[in-house]
Amino acid sequence: MANLEKESMKIIKTCTLIAVITLASCDRSAMYERDTTGLTEEQKVLLVEQDWINAEVRHDEAELNRVIDDQFIVNSGSGKPATKADVIASVLQWNMIAQTLTNQTVLVDGDTAIVMGTAHFTTAVEGKENRESAAHYTTTYIKRDGQWRALALQMNGVEPKRELPMTNDELTEFAAQYTAAWNSQNAASVAAFFAEDGTLSVNGDPSVGRTAITSVAQSFMTAFPDMELFMDDLDIQSDQAVYHWTFVGTNTGPDGTGNSVRFSGYEEWTFGDDGLVATSMGHFDANEYQHQLEHGVEAGRSN
């Protein structure tokens, strides 16, 4: 009798295990073979994309293998495209706990589809607050055997908006001191307002690092020994400040023309956590500047 009871228990456990496996298989099969009757191809593509991000959050390797095509490639930081195997291996190591997609746009042409949008990630960081990040993405899908699969992915990280590290009064004082530095004939004092790896771009030509920024400032100070810089305005925005200026001087430096100039421009400042300028995008009318160098500020421009 005891042996019979043991055998009965074995049979019950075996049947239970089979039932659980069968239900799990049925559940996954149902997920794979969902009823898409009446859906547009665009809607079907978005369903597959949602399956993809759900699989990433769940670390579901089987589902990732289903939605990602075997020929899949994605851009990477190294410049070398990553493969399907690379991506799945990376995803399985992530500590991502949530992902949402916004601003999705879908274009379907035959058996090819393109989806553009923004992905928002929440990643768990041990001992710290969860990390939030985002990326703009473009995914190419291909339809094989009646199923949409991801064929290629291009992602570009979205830089988070930075709050200004100073109050409005502090920024105004910062700009006043920056102006004084330009008027000091000490080029290094101008560079000191920038982070060590800061960037100053003049009409799109970037100078990176304090040494390079010192050279830019020195070039103006040498060319215009009597130069004066005036702060016209400071437009303080949520994540940057725009510094408006007017430059006045006489080109009596080496090989100078001896002509006077007066021209205006502006710099768009973003700041680092150290309270120094991380990037400055400077702009002025280069054609007007050149005209004044050759003919003087008093000479009118001919049309």
C-alpha positions as CSV (number, residue, x, y, z in Angstrom):
1,M,0.0,0.0,0.0
2,A,2.8,2.4,0.9
3,N,4.5,1.7,-2.4
4,L,1.3,2.3,-4.2
5,E,0.8,5.7,-2.5
6,K,4.4,6.7,-3.4
7,E,3.8,5.7,-7.1
8,S,0.6,7.7,-7.1
9,M,2.3,10.8,-5.7
10,K,5.0,10.5,-8.4
11,I,2.3,10.3,-11.1
12,I,0.5,13.3,-9.6
13,K,3.7,15.4,-9.4
14,T,4.7,14.4,-13.0
15,C,1.3,15.3,-14.3
16,T,1.4,18.6,-12.5
17,L,4.8,19.4,-13.9
18,I,3.6,18.5,-17.4
19,A,0.5,20.7,-17.0
20,V,2.6,23.7,-15.9
21,I,5.0,23.3,-18.8
22,T,2.1,22.9,-21.2
23,L,0.4,26.0,-19.8
24,A,3.6,28.0,-20.1
25,S,4.1,26.8,-23.6
26,C,0.5,27.6,-24.5
27,D,0.9,31.0,-23.0
28,R,4.1,31.8,-25.0
29,S,2.5,30.3,-28.1
30,A,-0.5,32.5,-27.7
31,M,1.7,35.5,-27.3
32,Y,3.5,34.6,-30.5
33,E,0.3,33.9,-32.4
34,R,-1.8,36.7,-31.2
35,D,-4.9,37.6,-33.2
36,T,-4.0,40.6,-35.4
37,T,-7.2,40.5,-37.5
38,G,-8.2,44.0,-38.5
39,L,-4.9,45.6,-37.5
40,T,-2.9,47.7,-40.0
41,E,0.6,46.8,-40.8
42,E,1.8,49.8,-38.8
43,Q,-0.1,48.6,-35.7
44,K,1.5,45.1,-36.1
45,V,5.0,46.6,-36.3
46,L,4.3,48.6,-33.1
47,L,3.1,45.5,-31.3
48,V,6.4,43.7,-32.2
49,E,8.3,46.8,-31.0
50,Q,6.4,46.6,-27.7
51,D,7.2,42.9,-27.4
52,W,10.9,43.8,-27.9
53,I,11.1,46.3,-25.1
54,N,9.0,44.1,-22.7
55,A,11.5,41.3,-23.4
56,E,14.4,43.6,-22.6
57,V,12.9,44.5,-19.3
58,R,12.1,40.8,-18.5
59,H,15.5,39.6,-19.8
60,D,13.5,37.2,-21.9
61,E,16.1,35.6,-24.2
62,A,13.7,33.5,-26.2
63,E,11.4,36.5,-27.0
64,L,14.4,38.6,-28.0
65,N,15.5,35.8,-30.4
66,R,12.0,35.8,-31.9
67,V,11.6,39.6,-32.5
68,I,15.2,40.3,-33.6
69,D,16.2,39.1,-37.1
70,D,19.3,36.9,-37.5
71,Q,20.8,39.5,-39.7
72,F,20.2,42.3,-37.2
73,I,22.8,45.1,-36.8
74,V,23.0,48.1,-34.5
75,N,25.4,51.1,-34.2
76,S,27.7,51.0,-31.2
77,G,30.1,53.4,-29.4
78,S,33.1,51.7,-31.0
79,G,31.9,52.5,-34.5
80,K,31.7,48.8,-35.3
81,P,28.1,47.5,-35.8
82,A,26.9,45.1,-33.1
83,T,25.1,41.9,-34.0
84,K,22.0,40.2,-32.7
85,A,24.1,38.0,-30.4
86,D,26.0,41.0,-29.1
87,V,22.8,42.9,-28.4
88,I,21.1,40.0,-26.6
89,A,24.1,39.3,-24.5
90,S,24.3,43.0,-23.5
91,V,20.6,43.1,-22.7
92,L,20.8,40.1,-20.4
93,Q,23.4,42.0,-18.3
94,W,21.4,45.2,-18.1
95,N,19.8,46.3,-14.8
96,M,17.0,48.0,-16.7
97,I,13.8,48.0,-14.8
98,A,11.6,50.0,-17.1
99,Q,11.4,51.3,-20.7
100,T,8.9,53.4,-22.5
101,L,8.6,54.6,-26.0
102,T,7.3,58.0,-27.1
103,N,6.9,60.1,-30.3
104,Q,6.7,57.0,-32.5
105,T,6.3,57.4,-36.2
106,V,5.9,54.4,-38.5
107,L,6.4,54.1,-42.2
108,V,5.6,50.8,-44.0
109,D,6.5,50.0,-47.6
110,G,5.8,46.5,-48.6
111,D,7.8,44.1,-46.4
112,T,9.9,46.9,-44.9
113,A,9.0,49.2,-42.1
114,I,10.8,52.1,-40.3
115,V,9.9,53.3,-36.8
116,M,11.3,56.5,-35.3
117,G,10.8,57.6,-31.8
118,T,12.4,58.2,-28.4
119,A,13.2,55.5,-25.8
120,H,13.2,56.3,-22.1
121,F,15.2,53.9,-19.8
122,T,15.2,53.4,-16.1
123,T,18.2,51.5,-14.8
124,A,18.8,50.3,-11.3
125,V,22.1,51.4,-9.8
126,E,23.3,49.5,-6.7
127,G,23.4,51.8,-3.7
128,K,22.1,54.8,-5.7
129,E,18.9,56.2,-7.1
130,N,17.7,54.7,-10.3
131,R,19.3,56.3,-13.4
132,E,17.1,57.9,-16.1
133,S,18.3,58.2,-19.7
134,A,16.8,58.5,-23.1
135,A,17.8,58.0,-26.8
136,H,16.3,58.9,-30.1
137,Y,16.1,55.8,-32.3
138,T,15.3,54.6,-35.8
139,T,14.5,50.9,-36.2
140,T,14.2,49.1,-39.5
141,Y,11.8,46.0,-39.6
142,I,11.5,43.3,-42.2
143,K,8.7,40.9,-42.8
144,R,9.8,37.3,-43.0
145,D,7.3,34.4,-43.2
146,G,4.5,36.8,-42.3
147,Q,6.2,38.0,-39.1
148,W,7.8,41.4,-38.6
149,R,11.3,41.3,-37.2
150,A,13.8,44.0,-36.2
151,L,16.6,44.2,-38.9
152,A,18.6,47.3,-37.9
153,L,18.7,49.9,-35.1
154,Q,20.3,53.3,-34.9
155,M,20.3,55.1,-31.6
156,N,21.6,58.5,-30.4
157,G,21.6,59.4,-26.8
158,V,19.6,62.4,-25.6
159,E,21.6,64.8,-23.5
160,P,19.6,65.6,-20.3
161,K,18.8,69.3,-19.9
162,R,21.1,70.8,-17.4
163,E,20.0,73.4,-14.9
164,L,22.1,76.5,-14.6
165,P,24.5,76.2,-11.6
166,M,24.0,79.9,-10.6
167,T,21.3,82.3,-9.7
168,N,20.5,85.1,-12.2
169,D,22.5,87.6,-10.1
170,E,25.5,85.3,-10.0
171,L,25.3,84.8,-13.8
172,T,25.2,88.5,-14.3
173,E,28.3,89.0,-12.2
174,F,29.9,86.1,-14.0
175,A,29.3,87.8,-17.4
176,A,30.6,91.1,-16.0
177,Q,33.8,89.5,-14.9
178,Y,34.1,87.6,-18.2
179,T,33.8,91.0,-20.0
180,A,36.6,92.4,-17.7
181,A,38.8,89.5,-18.6
182,W,38.6,90.2,-22.3
183,N,39.5,93.9,-21.5
184,S,42.5,92.9,-19.4
185,Q,44.9,92.0,-22.2
186,N,45.4,88.8,-20.3
187,A,44.2,86.0,-22.5
188,A,44.6,83.3,-19.9
189,S,42.1,85.1,-17.7
190,V,39.5,84.6,-20.4
191,A,40.2,80.9,-20.6
192,A,39.9,80.6,-16.8
193,F,36.1,81.1,-17.2
194,F,36.0,77.8,-19.1
195,A,36.2,74.2,-17.8
196,E,39.5,72.5,-18.4
197,D,38.1,70.7,-21.4
198,G,35.7,73.5,-22.3
199,T,35.0,74.6,-25.9
200,L,34.8,78.0,-27.4
201,S,33.5,78.0,-31.0
202,V,33.8,81.2,-33.1
203,N,31.4,81.0,-36.0
204,G,31.5,77.2,-35.9
205,D,35.3,76.9,-35.5
206,P,35.8,75.1,-32.2
207,S,38.8,75.5,-29.8
208,V,38.9,72.9,-27.1
209,G,40.7,73.2,-23.8
210,R,42.0,76.3,-22.0
211,T,45.3,76.4,-24.0
212,A,43.4,76.7,-27.3
213,I,40.9,79.2,-25.9
214,T,43.8,81.3,-24.6
215,S,45.2,81.3,-28.2
216,V,41.9,82.6,-29.6
217,A,41.6,85.4,-27.0
218,Q,45.3,86.3,-27.5
219,S,44.8,86.6,-31.3
220,F,42.2,89.3,-30.8
221,M,44.2,91.1,-28.1
222,T,47.3,91.1,-30.3
223,A,45.5,92.3,-33.4
224,F,43.6,95.0,-31.4
225,P,45.9,96.3,-28.6
226,D,43.2,98.9,-27.6
227,M,40.3,96.5,-27.8
228,E,37.3,97.0,-25.6
229,L,34.4,94.5,-25.2
230,F,31.0,95.7,-24.0
231,M,28.3,93.5,-22.5
232,D,25.1,94.5,-24.3
233,D,22.7,91.9,-22.7
234,L,22.6,88.6,-20.9
235,D,19.6,86.4,-21.9
236,I,19.2,83.8,-19.1
237,Q,17.3,80.7,-20.1
238,S,16.4,77.5,-18.3
239,D,19.5,75.5,-19.4
240,Q,21.8,78.1,-20.9
241,A,22.7,81.8,-21.0
242,V,23.2,83.9,-24.1
243,Y,25.9,86.6,-23.7
244,H,25.5,89.6,-26.1
245,W,28.5,91.7,-26.7
246,T,30.0,94.5,-28.9
247,F,33.7,94.6,-29.8
248,V,35.5,97.9,-30.5
249,G,39.2,98.3,-31.4
250,T,41.8,99.4,-33.9
251,N,43.7,96.9,-35.9
252,T,47.2,98.2,-35.1
253,G,48.8,94.8,-34.3
254,P,51.3,93.0,-36.5
255,D,50.4,93.4,-40.2
256,G,47.3,95.3,-39.1
257,T,45.4,97.5,-41.5
258,G,45.2,100.4,-39.0
259,N,41.4,100.5,-39.4
260,S,38.9,100.7,-36.6
261,V,36.1,98.1,-36.1
262,R,32.9,97.9,-34.2
263,F,30.9,94.8,-34.5
264,S,28.5,92.8,-32.3
265,G,27.8,89.2,-31.6
266,Y,26.8,86.7,-29.0
267,E,27.8,83.5,-27.2
268,E,25.5,80.7,-26.1
269,W,26.9,79.3,-22.9
270,T,26.2,76.0,-21.3
271,F,27.7,75.2,-17.9
272,G,29.3,72.2,-16.2
273,D,28.7,71.2,-12.6
274,D,31.8,73.2,-11.6
275,G,30.1,76.5,-12.5
276,L,32.4,77.1,-15.5
277,V,31.5,77.4,-19.2
278,A,31.4,73.9,-20.8
279,T,30.6,75.1,-24.3
280,S,30.4,78.6,-25.8
281,M,28.9,78.9,-29.3
282,G,30.0,82.3,-30.5
283,H,28.5,84.1,-33.5
284,F,29.2,87.4,-35.3
285,D,28.9,88.7,-38.9
286,A,32.3,87.7,-40.4
287,N,31.6,89.5,-43.6
288,E,30.9,92.8,-41.8
289,Y,34.0,92.3,-39.6
290,Q,36.2,91.7,-42.7
291,H,34.8,94.7,-44.4
292,Q,35.6,96.9,-41.5
293,L,39.1,95.5,-41.3
294,E,39.7,96.6,-44.9
295,H,37.8,99.9,-45.0
296,G,37.2,101.0,-41.4
297,V,34.0,101.1,-39.3
298,E,33.0,104.5,-40.8
299,A,32.9,103.1,-44.3
300,G,29.4,102.1,-45.3
301,R,28.7,98.8,-46.9
302,S,28.0,99.0,-50.6
303,N,25.0,96.9,-51.8
